Amino acid sequence: MKGFDYYLNSIGEVGYIEQTTTSTLFASGLPLVKPGEIVIFESGKLGQVMSTSKNLVEILAFFAPPPKPGTRVVRTNELLHFPVGFELLGNIFDPLGNHMEITKPIKKPLKVLPINAKPSGIINRIVINRQFETGVCLVDLVIPLGHGQRELIIGDRKTGKTSFLLQSVLTQAKKNNICIYAAIGRKKLDIKELKDFFTNSGIMEKVVIIAASSEDPTGIIYLTPYSAMTVAEFFRDEGYDVFLILDDLSTHAKFYREIALLGKRFPGRSSYPGDIFYAHASLLERAGNFITQKGEKAITCFPVVETIQGDLSGYIQTNVMSMTDGHLYFDADLFAKGRRPAINPFLSVTRVGRQTQTNAQRQINREILSFLTLFEKMQNFTHFGAELTEGTKITLSVGDEIVKFFSQNTSTIIPLKIQIILFCLLWNRITQDPNSQDARHNIERAIKAYQENKEVREEIDMLVEKATSFNGLLGILKQKGDKILADINKYGK
C-alpha cells in the first residue's frame, strides 16, 4: 500500500485518535469510512475499521504498542487483501503477507485476494465423493472422511491432536496436494517445530504456514484463519486439492472476545460477542468441494477446538460442531491408557465420509464398529476372571488384537489400500486360523513392499479395487494371503 501522505492528499479525510486500549482504538473524524476498510496511521502502521458510531470509529490495530491520543489516521478506501502466488510454498507468513523469517514482504509481484471473501454459492459446489486419506487406520477405516469435508478435531490438551494433524499433512503432501497450516496464537517454538517437521519430512515445498504467535498483536492473531482460507482458495482455483488446518479456533474465539469487549460490545454467553457464530461460520463455509475452471477441486478443512476435561458441551465447542460435517474426539482417558491415536470411535462423527467409500469398505466399516461395540460391552465382565464363558474370552482376545491393529506410531502413515489388506489378513487369522502369521507386526515392511515392489502394489491395488464385498475380499485373501505375506517379508527390518 502507499503511504500516509498519499491517502491524506488523495482522499482528504483525516481522523484523530481519541481513546486507546491494547488492541482497539477509537478515532474521531473520517465521516465516510466503512466497516472493514483499512486505515493508515501517520507512523505508516495499518488498522482495520471494526464498526462506526455517530461520533467515533472503532479501529482494530495490527501493531503494538498502540498510538497515543491525538495521532492522525486516514482512510484508504481499500479492503484488506493478502498477496498470493506459488511463491508462498515452503514459507511462513504472518496474516498480512509478511515473510516471518526475514520480516519483509514478498518482493515478487503477486496477485492479491480479499481476506474476507464471500463463500461460494451452492451452484459452484458438488457432492463430496472422494475419500480423504489421513494415513491413520482408525480414521480411514472406521471414521472415513471426504475431500471437501469440514471435520472438527476436538479434545483436551496433550491428547495427540497435533500428531494426528501432522500425519494427515504428510499423507496429503505425498499425494501432491497443497497443505496450509494456520497457527493461531501459538508459541514461536511451536511454529518453528512445525517448519522443522515439514522440512525434515521433505514436504515443505507443498506446505504454506500462516502463523501468528502468542506475542503478536491481537488484531494479527484474529486475521490468521481468514488469511489462511484466502491462500487455500487461491490454490483451489489453480487446480489443486487443498488441505487446511485451523489450529485452533478456541484460541481465535478468545482473542475475538477480547476485541469485542474492548470495543464495548454487549457480551453474550461466556462473555463472547453475539456474532462469534457468524465469525466462524462465514469462515468455514468457504471450505467444501467445488466445481472450478480446472475441474472438481476441494478445500478440506480441519478446525481444531480445545476442550477442558472432555467437556463437549461448551459454547465454542457446540458452535463449531453445528457448522462442521462431523468431529474426531480425542479422549484423554484413552490417551492415558496408551491408545494412539486416542480417538474415541463412539463419540466421533463423520456425516459425509461414508458416501465416499466402496461397498466393500462400508462393509468393513460396519463390521469393525459392530465388533468394537460388542468388545466395549464385554470389557465390563473382565472382573469375573475365571468365570468368563469361552465366547466372552474369545471376544475379548479378538478385541485386543483389533485395538492393537489400530494402535499406530505417530511417525507412521499407512496407505489406505495397505490398511484394508492388513486388516483383512488379520481378520482372516483371528477368525479362521489363529496360529497363522499376519502382517500387523510387519507394517513397515508392508508399506515398503507396496512402495518399492511394482508387482506387490499392482496386486494389492487390483484386489482392493475389484472387491465387491468384505466377505469376497476375505475369501480371495484366504487363497492369496500367504503369497502376499511372503512378498512383504522379503523386505527386511
C-alpha positions as CSV (number, residue, x, y, z in Angstrom):
1,M,0.0,0.0,0.0
2,K,1.0,3.6,-0.5
3,G,2.0,5.9,2.4
4,F,0.0,8.1,4.8
5,D,0.6,11.4,2.8
6,Y,-0.7,9.9,-0.4
7,Y,-4.1,8.9,1.1
8,L,-4.3,12.1,3.0
9,N,-3.9,14.2,-0.2
10,S,-6.0,12.0,-2.5
11,I,-8.9,11.3,-0.2
12,G,-8.8,14.4,2.0
13,E,-10.2,12.8,5.2
14,V,-8.3,12.7,8.4
15,G,-9.2,11.4,11.9
16,Y,-7.6,11.7,15.3
17,I,-7.2,9.0,17.9
18,E,-9.3,9.8,21.0
19,Q,-9.0,6.6,23.1
20,T,-6.6,3.7,23.1
21,T,-6.7,0.2,24.5
22,T,-4.4,-2.8,24.0
23,S,-5.8,-3.6,20.5
24,T,-8.8,-1.4,19.9
25,L,-8.6,2.3,19.1
26,F,-11.3,4.9,18.9
27,A,-10.9,7.8,16.5
28,S,-13.0,10.9,15.6
29,G,-13.4,12.2,12.1
30,L,-13.4,10.0,9.0
31,P,-17.1,10.7,8.2
32,L,-17.3,8.4,5.1
33,V,-15.3,5.4,6.4
34,K,-16.8,2.0,6.1
35,P,-16.6,-1.1,8.3
36,G,-13.8,-3.4,7.1
37,E,-11.9,-0.6,5.5
38,I,-8.1,-0.3,6.0
39,V,-6.8,2.9,7.7
40,I,-3.2,4.1,7.9
41,F,-1.7,5.9,10.9
42,E,0.9,8.6,10.4
43,S,3.5,6.1,11.6
44,G,2.7,4.0,8.5
45,K,1.1,1.2,10.5
46,L,-2.2,-0.3,9.5
47,G,-5.5,-0.9,11.2
48,Q,-9.0,-2.1,10.2
49,V,-12.3,-0.4,10.9
50,M,-14.5,-2.8,13.0
51,S,-17.5,-0.5,13.5
52,T,-18.7,3.0,13.3
53,S,-20.9,5.2,15.5
54,K,-22.2,8.7,15.4
55,N,-19.0,10.3,16.9
56,L,-16.3,7.6,16.9
57,V,-14.8,4.9,14.7
58,E,-13.7,1.6,16.2
59,I,-10.3,0.5,14.7
60,L,-8.5,-2.8,15.2
61,A,-4.8,-2.1,15.3
62,F,-2.4,-4.5,13.6
63,F,0.6,-3.4,15.7
64,A,1.7,-2.8,19.3
65,P,2.1,-0.6,21.3
66,P,-1.0,1.5,20.4
67,P,-0.5,5.1,19.2
68,K,-1.0,8.0,21.6
69,P,-4.2,10.0,21.6
70,G,-4.0,12.8,19.0
71,T,-2.3,10.6,16.4
72,R,-3.6,11.3,12.9
73,V,-5.2,8.5,10.9
74,V,-6.5,8.5,7.3
75,R,-8.8,6.2,5.4
76,T,-7.7,4.3,2.2
77,N,-11.0,3.3,0.6
78,E,-9.5,-0.2,0.3
79,L,-10.3,-3.5,2.0
80,L,-7.7,-5.9,3.4
81,H,-6.1,-8.2,0.9
82,F,-3.5,-11.0,1.0
83,P,-0.7,-11.5,-1.6
84,V,-1.0,-15.0,-3.1
85,G,1.1,-17.0,-5.5
86,F,3.1,-20.1,-5.8
87,E,6.0,-18.2,-4.2
88,L,4.2,-18.8,-0.9
89,L,5.0,-22.6,-0.9
90,G,7.7,-23.6,1.6
91,N,7.5,-20.4,3.6
92,I,6.0,-19.0,6.8
93,F,4.0,-15.7,6.6
94,D,2.0,-13.6,9.0
95,P,-1.7,-12.8,8.2
96,L,-0.7,-9.6,6.4
97,G,1.6,-11.4,4.0
98,N,4.9,-10.5,5.6
99,H,7.6,-13.2,5.5
100,M,8.1,-14.1,9.1
101,E,11.7,-15.3,8.8
102,I,13.1,-12.2,7.0
103,T,10.5,-9.7,8.3
104,K,9.9,-8.4,4.8
105,P,7.0,-8.6,2.3
106,I,7.4,-10.9,-0.8
107,K,9.3,-8.9,-3.4
108,K,7.8,-10.6,-6.4
109,P,4.6,-9.1,-7.8
110,L,1.8,-11.4,-6.7
111,K,-1.9,-11.5,-7.2
112,V,-3.9,-10.2,-4.2
113,L,-7.2,-11.6,-2.9
114,P,-9.6,-10.2,-0.3
115,I,-9.2,-11.8,3.1
116,N,-12.9,-11.6,3.9
117,A,-14.3,-13.1,0.7
118,K,-17.9,-14.2,0.2
119,P,-18.3,-18.0,0.3
120,S,-19.1,-19.7,-3.0
121,G,-22.7,-20.4,-3.6
122,I,-24.4,-23.8,-4.0
123,I,-24.2,-23.6,-7.8
124,N,-20.4,-23.9,-7.6
125,R,-20.4,-26.8,-5.2
126,I,-20.6,-30.6,-5.8
127,V,-21.3,-33.6,-3.7
128,I,-18.4,-34.9,-1.7
129,N,-17.5,-38.2,-3.4
130,R,-13.7,-38.8,-3.0
131,Q,-12.2,-40.3,0.1
132,F,-9.7,-38.1,2.0
133,E,-6.8,-40.2,3.3
134,T,-5.1,-39.3,6.6
135,G,-2.8,-42.3,6.8
136,V,-4.3,-43.3,10.1
137,C,-6.1,-46.6,10.1
138,L,-8.6,-45.8,12.8
139,V,-9.8,-42.8,10.9
140,D,-9.6,-44.1,7.3
141,L,-11.4,-47.4,8.1
142,V,-13.8,-46.5,10.9
143,I,-14.5,-42.7,10.6
144,P,-13.8,-42.1,6.9
145,L,-13.5,-38.5,5.6
146,G,-14.0,-37.0,2.2
147,H,-12.3,-34.3,0.1
148,G,-14.1,-31.1,0.9
149,Q,-15.3,-32.2,4.3
150,R,-15.0,-29.9,7.3
151,E,-14.1,-32.2,10.2
152,L,-13.7,-30.8,13.7
153,I,-10.7,-32.0,15.7
154,I,-11.6,-31.8,19.3
155,G,-10.2,-32.9,22.6
156,D,-8.2,-31.8,25.7
157,R,-4.7,-30.5,25.5
158,K,-1.9,-33.0,25.1
159,T,-4.1,-35.8,23.7
160,G,-2.3,-36.3,20.4
161,K,-4.3,-33.9,18.2
162,T,-1.2,-32.2,16.6
163,S,0.4,-35.6,15.9
164,F,-2.6,-36.7,14.0
165,L,-2.7,-33.4,12.1
166,L,0.9,-33.8,11.1
167,Q,0.3,-37.4,9.9
168,S,-2.6,-36.1,7.8
169,V,-0.4,-33.3,6.3
170,L,2.3,-35.9,5.5
171,T,-0.2,-38.1,3.7
172,Q,-1.8,-35.4,1.7
173,A,1.5,-33.7,0.7
174,K,2.8,-37.0,-0.7
175,K,-0.3,-37.1,-2.8
176,N,0.8,-33.8,-4.4
177,N,-1.9,-31.8,-2.6
178,I,-1.3,-28.4,-1.1
179,C,-1.4,-28.2,2.7
180,I,-1.9,-24.9,4.6
181,Y,-1.3,-24.8,8.4
182,A,-2.8,-21.8,10.2
183,A,-1.1,-21.5,13.6
184,I,-3.4,-19.2,15.6
185,G,-1.7,-17.7,18.7
186,R,0.8,-20.5,19.0
187,K,4.2,-20.2,20.7
188,K,7.1,-19.2,18.4
189,L,8.8,-22.5,19.4
190,D,5.8,-24.5,18.2
191,I,5.8,-22.7,14.9
192,K,9.5,-23.4,14.4
193,E,8.9,-27.1,15.3
194,L,6.2,-27.2,12.6
195,K,8.5,-26.0,9.9
196,D,11.3,-28.3,11.1
197,F,8.9,-31.3,10.9
198,F,7.8,-30.4,7.4
199,T,11.4,-29.7,6.3
200,N,12.8,-33.0,7.7
201,S,9.9,-34.9,6.2
202,G,10.7,-33.5,2.7
203,I,7.3,-31.9,2.1
204,M,7.9,-28.2,2.9
205,E,7.6,-27.3,-0.8
206,K,3.9,-28.4,-0.6
207,V,3.2,-26.5,2.6
208,V,2.3,-22.9,3.5
209,I,2.3,-21.9,7.1
210,I,0.3,-18.8,8.1
211,A,1.2,-18.0,11.7
212,A,0.6,-15.5,14.4
213,S,2.5,-16.2,17.7
214,S,1.0,-15.5,21.1
215,E,3.3,-12.5,21.3
216,D,1.7,-10.8,18.3
217,P,-0.9,-8.1,18.5
218,T,-4.5,-9.3,19.0
219,G,-5.5,-8.0,15.5
220,I,-2.9,-10.1,13.8
221,I,-4.0,-13.2,15.6
222,Y,-7.6,-12.5,14.7
223,L,-6.8,-12.3,11.0
224,T,-4.9,-15.6,10.8
225,P,-7.6,-18.1,9.8
226,Y,-9.1,-15.7,7.3
227,S,-5.7,-15.2,5.6
228,A,-5.1,-19.0,5.5
229,M,-8.5,-19.6,3.9
230,T,-7.7,-17.0,1.3
231,V,-4.5,-18.8,0.4
232,A,-6.4,-22.1,0.2
233,E,-8.9,-20.5,-2.2
234,F,-6.1,-19.4,-4.5
235,F,-4.6,-22.9,-4.8
236,R,-8.0,-24.4,-5.3
237,D,-8.6,-22.1,-8.2
238,E,-5.2,-23.0,-9.6
239,G,-6.3,-26.7,-9.8
240,Y,-5.1,-28.2,-6.6
241,D,-6.9,-30.1,-3.8
242,V,-6.1,-28.2,-0.6
243,F,-5.9,-29.4,3.0
244,L,-6.4,-26.6,5.5
245,I,-5.7,-26.8,9.3
246,L,-7.0,-24.1,11.6
247,D,-5.2,-24.6,14.9
248,D,-7.1,-23.6,16.9
249,L,-10.5,-21.9,16.8
250,S,-11.0,-21.8,20.6
251,T,-7.9,-19.6,20.9
252,H,-9.2,-17.5,18.0
253,A,-12.6,-17.1,19.8
254,K,-10.8,-15.9,23.0
255,F,-8.9,-13.2,21.1
256,Y,-12.1,-12.2,19.3
257,R,-13.9,-11.9,22.6
258,E,-11.1,-9.6,23.8
259,I,-11.6,-7.4,20.7
260,A,-15.3,-7.3,21.2
261,L,-15.2,-6.4,24.9
262,L,-12.6,-3.7,24.4
263,G,-14.8,-2.4,21.7
264,K,-17.6,-2.1,24.3
265,R,-19.9,-4.6,22.5
266,F,-22.5,-6.3,24.6
267,P,-21.2,-9.7,26.0
268,G,-23.3,-12.8,25.5
269,R,-22.9,-16.3,26.7
270,S,-19.5,-16.8,28.5
271,S,-18.8,-13.2,27.6
272,Y,-18.4,-14.0,23.9
273,P,-19.9,-11.5,21.4
274,G,-23.2,-12.3,19.8
275,D,-21.6,-12.6,16.3
276,I,-19.0,-15.2,17.3
277,F,-21.1,-17.9,15.5
278,Y,-21.1,-15.8,12.3
279,A,-17.3,-15.1,12.6
280,H,-16.6,-18.9,12.5
281,A,-19.5,-20.0,10.2
282,S,-18.6,-17.5,7.5
283,L,-15.1,-18.7,7.6
284,L,-15.8,-22.5,7.5
285,E,-18.4,-22.0,4.8
286,R,-15.6,-21.1,2.4
287,A,-14.4,-24.7,2.5
288,G,-16.0,-27.6,0.5
289,N,-16.0,-29.5,-2.7
290,F,-16.2,-27.1,-5.7
291,I,-16.6,-27.1,-9.5
292,T,-13.8,-24.8,-10.8
293,Q,-12.5,-23.9,-14.2
294,K,-9.9,-26.7,-13.7
295,G,-12.3,-29.4,-12.6
296,E,-13.5,-30.7,-9.3
297,K,-11.3,-29.3,-6.5
298,A,-11.8,-29.3,-2.8
299,I,-10.7,-27.4,0.3
300,T,-10.8,-29.9,3.1
301,C,-10.7,-28.1,6.5
302,F,-9.8,-29.4,9.9
303,P,-10.7,-26.7,12.5
304,V,-9.3,-27.6,15.9
305,V,-11.1,-26.8,19.2
306,E,-9.7,-27.5,22.7
307,T,-11.9,-28.8,25.4
308,I,-11.4,-28.6,29.2
309,Q,-11.7,-32.0,31.0
310,G,-13.5,-33.5,28.0
311,D,-16.4,-31.0,28.1
312,L,-18.1,-31.3,24.7
313,S,-21.0,-29.0,25.7
314,G,-19.1,-25.7,25.9
315,Y,-20.2,-22.7,23.9
316,I,-17.4,-22.6,21.2
317,Q,-17.3,-26.5,21.0
318,T,-21.1,-26.8,20.3
319,N,-20.9,-23.8,17.9
320,V,-18.2,-25.3,15.7
321,M,-19.8,-28.7,15.9
322,S,-23.0,-27.3,14.4
323,M,-21.2,-25.8,11.4
324,T,-18.9,-28.8,10.5
325,D,-19.5,-32.2,8.9
326,G,-18.5,-34.2,11.9
327,H,-15.8,-34.4,14.6
328,L,-13.0,-36.6,15.8
329,Y,-12.9,-36.7,19.6
330,F,-9.5,-37.2,21.2
331,D,-10.3,-38.9,24.6
332,A,-8.0,-38.1,27.5
333,D,-8.9,-41.4,29.2
334,L,-7.9,-43.4,26.1
335,F,-4.7,-41.4,25.8
336,A,-3.8,-42.2,29.4
337,K,-4.3,-45.9,28.6
338,G,-1.7,-45.7,25.9
339,R,-4.0,-45.7,22.9
340,R,-2.5,-43.9,19.8
341,P,-4.3,-42.2,18.3
342,A,-6.6,-41.6,21.3
343,I,-9.7,-41.1,19.1
344,N,-12.9,-42.4,20.6
345,P,-14.8,-44.0,17.7
346,F,-18.1,-44.0,19.5
347,L,-18.1,-40.3,20.3
348,S,-16.7,-39.3,16.9
349,V,-18.9,-38.5,13.9
350,T,-18.5,-38.3,10.1
351,R,-21.5,-37.1,8.3
352,V,-20.4,-37.3,4.7
353,G,-17.3,-39.6,4.7
354,R,-19.1,-42.9,4.3
355,Q,-20.6,-41.9,1.0
356,T,-17.1,-41.8,-0.5
357,Q,-16.4,-45.5,0.3
358,T,-16.9,-48.5,-1.9
359,N,-19.4,-51.2,-0.9
360,A,-16.6,-53.4,0.5
361,Q,-15.2,-50.6,2.6
362,R,-18.6,-49.8,4.0
363,Q,-19.0,-53.4,5.0
364,I,-15.6,-53.4,6.7
365,N,-16.6,-50.2,8.5
366,R,-19.8,-51.8,9.8
367,E,-18.0,-55.0,10.8
368,I,-15.4,-53.1,12.8
369,L,-17.9,-50.8,14.5
370,S,-20.3,-53.6,15.5
371,F,-17.4,-55.7,16.9
372,L,-15.9,-52.8,18.8
373,T,-19.3,-52.1,20.3
374,L,-19.5,-55.7,21.5
375,F,-15.9,-55.6,22.7
376,E,-16.6,-52.5,24.9
377,K,-19.6,-54.2,26.4
378,M,-17.7,-57.4,27.1
379,Q,-14.9,-55.5,28.9
380,N,-17.4,-54.9,31.8
381,F,-17.2,-58.6,32.5
382,T,-13.4,-58.9,32.8
383,H,-13.5,-58.6,36.6
384,F,-15.2,-62.0,36.7
385,G,-11.9,-63.6,35.7
386,A,-12.1,-67.4,35.6
387,E,-15.9,-67.4,35.5
388,L,-16.0,-65.9,32.0
389,T,-17.6,-68.0,29.3
390,E,-15.5,-69.3,26.4
391,G,-17.3,-67.0,24.0
392,T,-16.6,-63.9,26.1
393,K,-12.9,-64.9,26.3
394,I,-12.7,-65.2,22.5
395,T,-14.4,-61.8,22.0
396,L,-12.0,-60.1,24.4
397,S,-9.0,-61.8,22.8
398,V,-10.1,-60.7,19.3
399,G,-10.9,-57.2,20.6
400,D,-7.4,-56.9,22.0
401,E,-6.0,-57.8,18.5
402,I,-8.2,-55.2,16.8
403,V,-7.2,-52.5,19.3
404,K,-3.5,-53.3,18.8
405,F,-4.0,-53.1,15.0
406,F,-5.4,-49.6,15.3
407,S,-2.6,-48.5,17.7
408,Q,-0.3,-46.7,15.3
409,N,3.0,-45.0,15.8
410,T,2.7,-41.2,15.3
411,S,5.6,-41.2,12.8
412,T,3.9,-43.8,10.6
413,I,1.4,-43.2,7.8
414,I,-0.2,-46.2,6.1
415,P,-1.8,-46.0,2.6
416,L,-5.5,-46.8,2.6
417,K,-5.2,-49.9,0.4
418,I,-2.5,-51.3,2.7
419,Q,-4.8,-50.7,5.6
420,I,-7.6,-52.7,4.0
421,I,-5.4,-55.6,3.1
422,L,-3.7,-55.8,6.5
423,F,-7.0,-55.7,8.3
424,C,-8.5,-58.4,6.1
425,L,-5.4,-60.6,6.7
426,L,-5.7,-60.0,10.4
427,W,-9.4,-60.8,10.4
428,N,-8.8,-64.0,8.5
429,R,-6.2,-65.1,11.0
430,I,-8.3,-64.4,14.2
431,T,-11.5,-65.9,12.7
432,Q,-10.1,-68.8,10.7
433,D,-6.6,-69.8,11.7
434,P,-5.4,-68.2,14.9
435,N,-1.9,-69.8,14.6
436,S,-1.1,-68.4,11.2
437,Q,1.0,-65.3,10.8
438,D,-0.3,-61.9,9.9
439,A,1.1,-58.7,8.7
440,R,0.2,-56.5,11.6
441,H,3.7,-56.8,13.1
442,N,5.2,-56.0,9.7
443,I,3.5,-52.7,8.8
444,E,6.8,-51.0,7.8
445,R,7.6,-54.0,5.6
446,A,4.2,-53.9,4.0
447,I,4.5,-50.2,3.3
448,K,8.0,-50.6,1.9
449,A,6.9,-53.5,-0.3
450,Y,3.9,-51.5,-1.6
451,Q,6.0,-48.5,-2.5
452,E,9.0,-50.3,-4.0
453,N,7.7,-53.5,-5.5
454,K,5.5,-52.9,-8.6
455,E,4.1,-56.4,-8.6
456,V,3.0,-56.2,-5.0
457,R,1.5,-52.8,-5.5
458,E,-0.4,-53.8,-8.6
459,E,-1.7,-57.0,-6.9
460,I,-2.9,-55.1,-3.8
461,D,-4.5,-52.3,-5.9
462,M,-6.3,-54.9,-8.1
463,L,-7.6,-56.8,-5.0
464,V,-9.0,-53.7,-3.3
465,E,-10.4,-52.1,-6.5
466,K,-12.2,-55.2,-7.7
467,A,-13.5,-56.3,-4.3
468,T,-17.3,-56.0,-4.2
469,S,-17.8,-57.2,-0.7
470,F,-15.9,-57.8,2.6
471,N,-16.5,-61.5,2.5
472,G,-15.4,-61.7,-1.1
473,L,-12.2,-60.0,-0.3
474,L,-11.6,-62.3,2.7
475,G,-12.2,-65.3,0.5
476,I,-9.6,-64.1,-2.0
477,L,-7.1,-63.3,0.6
478,K,-7.5,-66.7,2.2
479,Q,-6.1,-68.1,-1.0
480,K,-3.6,-65.4,-1.9
481,G,-2.7,-64.1,1.6
482,D,0.3,-66.4,2.1
483,K,1.9,-65.2,-1.1
484,I,1.3,-61.5,-0.3
485,L,2.8,-62.1,3.2
486,A,5.8,-63.8,1.6
487,D,6.4,-60.9,-0.7
488,I,6.1,-58.5,2.2
489,N,8.5,-60.5,4.4
490,K,11.2,-60.2,1.7
491,Y,11.7,-56.6,2.9
492,G,13.9,-56.9,6.0
493,K,13.6,-54.9,9.2
